[in-house]
Amino acid sequence: MLTYSSVSETPPPRSFAELLTLHDVRGYLRRSHGVALAMFIAVAYALGSMLLGGMLVLAHYDGGYSVLLIWGNALGLQNWNYPGLLIEAPWGFVELPFFATFSMVLVSIGVGIGMAVAVLLGAHLIRDRRAAAGRPTATGTIAGLTPAMIALVTLGACCSTTAAATAGIGLVAQSSGSTTSNLILNNWYLGVFQIVVVYIALIAQELLLRVYGNLFAGTDPAFARSEPPPRRLDRRTVAVGAARAALLAGGITWVLAVLAAWTTTSPATASAGLWFNWAVEHWLLGGVAVVTALAPRTVRRWILGSISSVPGLAFRAALATGAWTLGAWVPPPLSALGVEGFGNELLGTLGLPASVGAVSPVFPWGIALLLRWGFQYLLLAAFAGGVALAPSATLSWLSETEAADLPVGTTGATTTSTVRVPAEVR
């Protein structure tokens, strides 16, 4: 079985603000002289997004150069696009709506950082193949590429001014329960979607560097105390990793689906049932899934530490309620007010009337609907129910507590050293 070497030191604690500001990722880029590489990748991604999204069009036009600042339109629609800039030239034109440009810049910076880290890690591991023997080379490279891969899937979506990025927009629409035409009309959501998913991917990359930095970049002194405990690459580890990835993807898209719903339903005039659906079924269940996928041990410690307190009991009761309404069935008239779950949509798919709680699903029968049911409704409901009813068993399995807390070099009752994973990933 594959095992990693271990150390007996406990990494120094880091603040939550350092996690949110990507302290280790930025430090690794700076020490590796990779800032210029990150800037080059960011510019290349921005140009690709502009070309695919329709903000940059290369063509031959008669005439000279002109720059026009647009403050709005007569109909008062799509206010997030203004003020905008239109640049015309003999070689084409550049269209720069306000929020689309802002979101494109942020996403491009995130992709540049994530891709540059991946390139630097890959180059280091290739140079030091002998020292990297047995290290998770492929895992490290893929982990570094995560932000770039996520953004490339929806390349051009955040700055789409036409239907040019149909493939990326269609993927975003299916994951958020909306339609392609609706997202093209409300293109601010595409920018928000990409900003959030790339930022979450960068946070995951930061956590991976904190834990496995010594393995990925062993000559970097900043990671001298970051080596993880010995861990066997067995079926349980693979299953836990797949579960955390599924919870992260399902949770992010489920939380952002509320913003997609706001493109057709004003939150100011929404019913109490819709607000329950958004706050409990989406934000609470999806948010807990995302946080647990990133830091399962932190969630486990907090829940088990407050299991008998009033806030802890209220939290678990809210999770149990949301798990039931999302994963099972809600009776009428609640289903007509916006509180609905998998059972209600299943009844609607079977053609049963609203009098039994049937609700028409967002998508017709097909792969999109099955993925929505599997990775959002059923997965998030099952996880929330497990945390509410059996928090110790559910979170201990997801955080691999037993494996991570085992003493290193223990024989019988003798312990030589103990290794702990940094608190940010627990």
URQUI-V170913 format. One line per field, one symbol per residue. psi: psi as a letter, one per 40 degrees, with the letter a starting at -180 (. if undefined). Layout:
psi=???
This chain:
psi=ihiiiiieihiiiiidddddefdddddddddefeddddddddddddddddddeedhhhihiiiaiihhhheaidefifdeeiiihhhiideaihhgicdddddddddddddddddddddddddddddfdddeheigddddddddeddddddddfheddfheafdfdddddddddeefaiddddddgeddddddddddddddddddddddddeddddgdehddfdfehiihhhgadddddddddddddddddddddedddddeedhhddeiiddddddddddcddddddddddddgddddddddddfdeidddddddddddddddddebihiieddeeehiaddddddddeeiieeeehhhidiihaddddddddeccddddddddddddgddddddddefddddehihfhhbehhdihhiiidde.
